[in-house]
Amino acid sequence: MDFKPLHIENRCQFLVCKSKIIIAGPCSAESEEQVMLTARKLRDLGICMFRAGIWKPRTNPGGFEGVGEQGLPWLQRVQKELGMQVCVEVGNANHLEKALKSGVDMIWIGARTSTSPFATQEIAEALRGVDIPVLVKNPINADLGLWMGALERISRSGVTRLGTIHRGFSAYEKTLYRYPPQWQLPIELRRRLPGITIICDPSHISGRRKLVPAVSQHALDLGFDGLMIESHCCPEKALTDASQQLTPDELSIMLSQLILRDEVPSEDLFAGYREHIDRCDATIVKALAERMQVSRQMGELKRKNNILVLQSARYEEVVSAAVAEGTAKGLSADFLRKLFELIHAESIDQQL
């Protein structure tokens, strides 16, 4: 798949964000008054793209699932009276039809929808012949293939203005984040699809408003193309995701404090470091090749002596020793465990 950068007009007054896409608005459109009050405050910051959920897929039944199509005229007021573009989430072809009929400027496909190829294909079919920007959130599962598959389905429908939203992934364990970012997945997506636009949703990743600035800065440091941030005129009264929404004033402060990094460094600046890294990488590859050669020899010896390939106690010894030595040298224990899990898995394969 080939993608061109997704250009969205951005009039954000903050110099730091002029080269980035900024989309902001409440998690849910709750009332016409709430929508207009929040939109006016955001427009006064110079933000031109307003987001609001009107169909809300909730994990548990019985919660507020959005006002539905009655919220679309409120978004039309935002367009007409404030001159802002509006963006909404659609979960099926029926939502899309209603959103398009009301004249929304952009749609996004949510994490729960992109997880389902059937639902995504239904929306893709309904998009045929429609010229509108479409953003696809990562599936709620940490599955890069599923994310790329959703993008391909929409691309095959003829949509050319296509981008992505990174909103983090579900996790069984409780973590610092509501949806851990697992930054390596959007990084790998960018490697495989170099032209794709990637916008970060720090609100869903964070789950708590105090974490939103740091996650936003992290995304910008990785070269993301913009941010989609939940902002509510009165977050404490929000009907959905109250804890992760910023007031427009808080958003103003955050945007003014974000730092943009230079995208293309001078080659001379890093030349010596890169040469050193290349030598280190060559040493690592050589050491891994040598280790696997020894593993194959051990595998042959185990077969001759009728010994099981998997030696769990020995594996724990190896990992514990590596973690102890590595952490003493400033490496992350989590990184070391993941690394040696991969090395051990390959070593087992070499012995079979």
Secondary structure as a PSIPRED ss2 file (coil, helix, strand):
# PSIPRED VFORMAT (PSIPRED V4.0)

   1 M C   1.000  0.000  0.000
   2 D C   1.000  0.000  0.000
   3 F C   1.000  0.000  0.000
   4 K C   1.000  0.000  0.000
   5 P C   1.000  0.000  0.000
   6 L C   1.000  0.000  0.000
   7 H C   1.000  0.000  0.000
   8 I C   1.000  0.000  0.000
   9 E C   1.000  0.000  0.000
  10 N C   1.000  0.000  0.000
  11 R C   1.000  0.000  0.000
  12 C C   1.000  0.000  0.000
  13 Q C   1.000  0.000  0.000
  14 F C   1.000  0.000  0.000
  15 L H   0.000  1.000  0.000
  16 V H   0.000  1.000  0.000
  17 C H   0.000  1.000  0.000
  18 K C   1.000  0.000  0.000
  19 S C   1.000  0.000  0.000
  20 K C   1.000  0.000  0.000
  21 I E   0.000  0.000  1.000
  22 I E   0.000  0.000  1.000
  23 I E   0.000  0.000  1.000
  24 A E   0.000  0.000  1.000
  25 G E   0.000  0.000  1.000
  26 P C   1.000  0.000  0.000
  27 C C   1.000  0.000  0.000
  28 S E   0.000  0.000  1.000
  29 A C   1.000  0.000  0.000
  30 E C   1.000  0.000  0.000
  31 S C   1.000  0.000  0.000
  32 E H   0.000  1.000  0.000
  33 E H   0.000  1.000  0.000
  34 Q H   0.000  1.000  0.000
  35 V H   0.000  1.000  0.000
  36 M H   0.000  1.000  0.000
  37 L H   0.000  1.000  0.000
  38 T H   0.000  1.000  0.000
  39 A H   0.000  1.000  0.000
  40 R H   0.000  1.000  0.000
  41 K H   0.000  1.000  0.000
  42 L H   0.000  1.000  0.000
  43 R H   0.000  1.000  0.000
  44 D H   0.000  1.000  0.000
  45 L C   1.000  0.000  0.000
  46 G C   1.000  0.000  0.000
  47 I C   1.000  0.000  0.000
  48 C C   1.000  0.000  0.000
  49 M E   0.000  0.000  1.000
  50 F E   0.000  0.000  1.000
  51 R E   0.000  0.000  1.000
  52 A C   1.000  0.000  0.000
  53 G E   0.000  0.000  1.000
  54 I C   1.000  0.000  0.000
  55 W C   1.000  0.000  0.000
  56 K C   1.000  0.000  0.000
  57 P C   1.000  0.000  0.000
  58 R C   1.000  0.000  0.000
  59 T C   1.000  0.000  0.000
  60 N C   1.000  0.000  0.000
  61 P C   1.000  0.000  0.000
  62 G C   1.000  0.000  0.000
  63 G C   1.000  0.000  0.000
  64 F C   1.000  0.000  0.000
  65 E C   1.000  0.000  0.000
  66 G C   1.000  0.000  0.000
  67 V C   1.000  0.000  0.000
  68 G H   0.000  1.000  0.000
  69 E H   0.000  1.000  0.000
  70 Q H   0.000  1.000  0.000
  71 G H   0.000  1.000  0.000
  72 L H   0.000  1.000  0.000
  73 P H   0.000  1.000  0.000
  74 W H   0.000  1.000  0.000
  75 L H   0.000  1.000  0.000
  76 Q H   0.000  1.000  0.000
  77 R H   0.000  1.000  0.000
  78 V H   0.000  1.000  0.000
  79 Q H   0.000  1.000  0.000
  80 K H   0.000  1.000  0.000
  81 E H   0.000  1.000  0.000
  82 L H   0.000  1.000  0.000
  83 G C   1.000  0.000  0.000
  84 M C   1.000  0.000  0.000
  85 Q E   0.000  0.000  1.000
  86 V E   0.000  0.000  1.000
  87 C E   0.000  0.000  1.000
  88 V E   0.000  0.000  1.000
  89 E E   0.000  0.000  1.000
  90 V E   0.000  0.000  1.000
  91 G C   1.000  0.000  0.000
  92 N C   1.000  0.000  0.000
  93 A H   0.000  1.000  0.000
  94 N H   0.000  1.000  0.000
  95 H H   0.000  1.000  0.000
  96 L H   0.000  1.000  0.000
  97 E H   0.000  1.000  0.000
  98 K H   0.000  1.000  0.000
  99 A H   0.000  1.000  0.000
 100 L H   0.000  1.000  0.000
 101 K H   0.000  1.000  0.000
 102 S H   0.000  1.000  0.000
 103 G C   1.000  0.000  0.000
 104 V C   1.000  0.000  0.000
 105 D C   1.000  0.000  0.000
 106 M E   0.000  0.000  1.000
 107 I E   0.000  0.000  1.000
 108 W E   0.000  0.000  1.000
 109 I E   0.000  0.000  1.000
 110 G C   1.000  0.000  0.000
 111 A H   0.000  1.000  0.000
 112 R H   0.000  1.000  0.000
 113 T H   0.000  1.000  0.000
 114 S H   0.000  1.000  0.000
 115 T C   1.000  0.000  0.000
 116 S C   1.000  0.000  0.000
 117 P H   0.000  1.000  0.000
 118 F H   0.000  1.000  0.000
 119 A H   0.000  1.000  0.000
 120 T H   0.000  1.000  0.000
 121 Q H   0.000  1.000  0.000
 122 E H   0.000  1.000  0.000
 123 I H   0.000  1.000  0.000
 124 A H   0.000  1.000  0.000
 125 E H   0.000  1.000  0.000
 126 A H   0.000  1.000  0.000
 127 L C   1.000  0.000  0.000
 128 R C   1.000  0.000  0.000
 129 G C   1.000  0.000  0.000
 130 V C   1.000  0.000  0.000
 131 D C   1.000  0.000  0.000
 132 I C   1.000  0.000  0.000
 133 P C   1.000  0.000  0.000
 134 V E   0.000  0.000  1.000
 135 L E   0.000  0.000  1.000
 136 V E   0.000  0.000  1.000
 137 K E   0.000  0.000  1.000
 138 N C   1.000  0.000  0.000
 139 P C   1.000  0.000  0.000
 140 I C   1.000  0.000  0.000
 141 N C   1.000  0.000  0.000
 142 A C   1.000  0.000  0.000
 143 D C   1.000  0.000  0.000
 144 L H   0.000  1.000  0.000
 145 G H   0.000  1.000  0.000
 146 L H   0.000  1.000  0.000
 147 W H   0.000  1.000  0.000
 148 M H   0.000  1.000  0.000
 149 G H   0.000  1.000  0.000
 150 A H   0.000  1.000  0.000
 151 L H   0.000  1.000  0.000
 152 E H   0.000  1.000  0.000
 153 R H   0.000  1.000  0.000
 154 I H   0.000  1.000  0.000
 155 S H   0.000  1.000  0.000
 156 R H   0.000  1.000  0.000
 157 S C   1.000  0.000  0.000
 158 G C   1.000  0.000  0.000
 159 V C   1.000  0.000  0.000
 160 T C   1.000  0.000  0.000
 161 R C   1.000  0.000  0.000
 162 L E   0.000  0.000  1.000
 163 G E   0.000  0.000  1.000
 164 T E   0.000  0.000  1.000
 165 I E   0.000  0.000  1.000
 166 H E   0.000  0.000  1.000
 167 R C   1.000  0.000  0.000
 168 G C   1.000  0.000  0.000
 169 F C   1.000  0.000  0.000
 170 S C   1.000  0.000  0.000
 171 A C   1.000  0.000  0.000
 172 Y C   1.000  0.000  0.000
 173 E C   1.000  0.000  0.000
 174 K C   1.000  0.000  0.000
 175 T C   1.000  0.000  0.000
 176 L C   1.000  0.000  0.000
 177 Y C   1.000  0.000  0.000
 178 R C   1.000  0.000  0.000
 179 Y C   1.000  0.000  0.000
 180 P C   1.000  0.000  0.000
 181 P C   1.000  0.000  0.000
 182 Q C   1.000  0.000  0.000
 183 W C   1.000  0.000  0.000
 184 Q H   0.000  1.000  0.000
 185 L H   0.000  1.000  0.000
 186 P H   0.000  1.000  0.000
 187 I H   0.000  1.000  0.000
 188 E H   0.000  1.000  0.000
 189 L H   0.000  1.000  0.000
 190 R H   0.000  1.000  0.000
 191 R H   0.000  1.000  0.000
 192 R H   0.000  1.000  0.000
 193 L C   1.000  0.000  0.000
 194 P C   1.000  0.000  0.000
 195 G C   1.000  0.000  0.000
 196 I C   1.000  0.000  0.000
 197 T E   0.000  0.000  1.000
 198 I E   0.000  0.000  1.000
 199 I E   0.000  0.000  1.000
 200 C E   0.000  0.000  1.000
 201 D C   1.000  0.000  0.000
 202 P H   0.000  1.000  0.000
 203 S H   0.000  1.000  0.000
 204 H H   0.000  1.000  0.000
 205 I H   0.000  1.000  0.000
 206 S H   0.000  1.000  0.000
 207 G C   1.000  0.000  0.000
 208 R C   1.000  0.000  0.000
 209 R H   0.000  1.000  0.000
 210 K H   0.000  1.000  0.000
 211 L H   0.000  1.000  0.000
 212 V H   0.000  1.000  0.000
 213 P H   0.000  1.000  0.000
 214 A H   0.000  1.000  0.000
 215 V H   0.000  1.000  0.000
 216 S H   0.000  1.000  0.000
 217 Q H   0.000  1.000  0.000
 218 H H   0.000  1.000  0.000
 219 A H   0.000  1.000  0.000
 220 L H   0.000  1.000  0.000
 221 D H   0.000  1.000  0.000
 222 L C   1.000  0.000  0.000
 223 G C   1.000  0.000  0.000
 224 F C   1.000  0.000  0.000
 225 D C   1.000  0.000  0.000
 226 G E   0.000  0.000  1.000
 227 L E   0.000  0.000  1.000
 228 M E   0.000  0.000  1.000
 229 I E   0.000  0.000  1.000
 230 E E   0.000  0.000  1.000
 231 S E   0.000  0.000  1.000
 232 H C   1.000  0.000  0.000
 233 C C   1.000  0.000  0.000
 234 C C   1.000  0.000  0.000
 235 P H   0.000  1.000  0.000
 236 E H   0.000  1.000  0.000
 237 K H   0.000  1.000  0.000
 238 A C   1.000  0.000  0.000
 239 L C   1.000  0.000  0.000
 240 T C   1.000  0.000  0.000
 241 D C   1.000  0.000  0.000
 242 A H   0.000  1.000  0.000
 243 S H   0.000  1.000  0.000
 244 Q H   0.000  1.000  0.000
 245 Q C   1.000  0.000  0.000
 246 L E   0.000  0.000  1.000
 247 T C   1.000  0.000  0.000
 248 P H   0.000  1.000  0.000
 249 D H   0.000  1.000  0.000
 250 E H   0.000  1.000  0.000
 251 L H   0.000  1.000  0.000
 252 S H   0.000  1.000  0.000
 253 I H   0.000  1.000  0.000
 254 M H   0.000  1.000  0.000
 255 L H   0.000  1.000  0.000
 256 S H   0.000  1.000  0.000
 257 Q H   0.000  1.000  0.000
 258 L C   1.000  0.000  0.000
 259 I C   1.000  0.000  0.000
 260 L C   1.000  0.000  0.000
 261 R C   1.000  0.000  0.000
 262 D C   1.000  0.000  0.000
 263 E C   1.000  0.000  0.000
 264 V C   1.000  0.000  0.000
 265 P C   1.000  0.000  0.000
 266 S C   1.000  0.000  0.000
 267 E H   0.000  1.000  0.000
 268 D H   0.000  1.000  0.000
 269 L H   0.000  1.000  0.000
 270 F H   0.000  1.000  0.000
 271 A H   0.000  1.000  0.000
 272 G H   0.000  1.000  0.000
 273 Y H   0.000  1.000  0.000
 274 R H   0.000  1.000  0.000
 275 E H   0.000  1.000  0.000
 276 H H   0.000  1.000  0.000
 277 I H   0.000  1.000  0.000
 278 D H   0.000  1.000  0.000
 279 R H   0.000  1.000  0.000
 280 C H   0.000  1.000  0.000
 281 D H   0.000  1.000  0.000
 282 A H   0.000  1.000  0.000
 283 T H   0.000  1.000  0.000
 284 I H   0.000  1.000  0.000
 285 V H   0.000  1.000  0.000
 286 K H   0.000  1.000  0.000
 287 A H   0.000  1.000  0.000
 288 L H   0.000  1.000  0.000
 289 A H   0.000  1.000  0.000
 290 E H   0.000  1.000  0.000
 291 R H   0.000  1.000  0.000
 292 M H   0.000  1.000  0.000
 293 Q H   0.000  1.000  0.000
 294 V H   0.000  1.000  0.000
 295 S H   0.000  1.000  0.000
 296 R H   0.000  1.000  0.000
 297 Q H   0.000  1.000  0.000
 298 M H   0.000  1.000  0.000
 299 G H   0.000  1.000  0.000
 300 E H   0.000  1.000  0.000
 301 L H   0.000  1.000  0.000
 302 K H   0.000  1.000  0.000
 303 R H   0.000  1.000  0.000
 304 K H   0.000  1.000  0.000
 305 N C   1.000  0.000  0.000
 306 N C   1.000  0.000  0.000
 307 I C   1.000  0.000  0.000
 308 L C   1.000  0.000  0.000
 309 V C   1.000  0.000  0.000
 310 L C   1.000  0.000  0.000
 311 Q C   1.000  0.000  0.000
 312 S H   0.000  1.000  0.000
 313 A H   0.000  1.000  0.000
 314 R H   0.000  1.000  0.000
 315 Y H   0.000  1.000  0.000
 316 E H   0.000  1.000  0.000
 317 E H   0.000  1.000  0.000
 318 V H   0.000  1.000  0.000
 319 V H   0.000  1.000  0.000
 320 S H   0.000  1.000  0.000
 321 A H   0.000  1.000  0.000
 322 A H   0.000  1.000  0.000
 323 V H   0.000  1.000  0.000
 324 A H   0.000  1.000  0.000
 325 E H   0.000  1.000  0.000
 326 G H   0.000  1.000  0.000
 327 T H   0.000  1.000  0.000
 328 A H   0.000  1.000  0.000
 329 K C   1.000  0.000  0.000
 330 G C   1.000  0.000  0.000
 331 L C   1.000  0.000  0.000
 332 S C   1.000  0.000  0.000
 333 A H   0.000  1.000  0.000
 334 D H   0.000  1.000  0.000
 335 F H   0.000  1.000  0.000
 336 L H   0.000  1.000  0.000
 337 R H   0.000  1.000  0.000
 338 K H   0.000  1.000  0.000
 339 L H   0.000  1.000  0.000
 340 F H   0.000  1.000  0.000
 341 E H   0.000  1.000  0.000
 342 L H   0.000  1.000  0.000
 343 I H   0.000  1.000  0.000
 344 H H   0.000  1.000  0.000
 345 A H   0.000  1.000  0.000
 346 E H   0.000  1.000  0.000
 347 S H   0.000  1.000  0.000
 348 I H   0.000  1.000  0.000
 349 D H   0.000  1.000  0.000
 350 Q H   0.000  1.000  0.000
 351 Q H   0.000  1.000  0.000
 352 L C   1.000  0.000  0.000
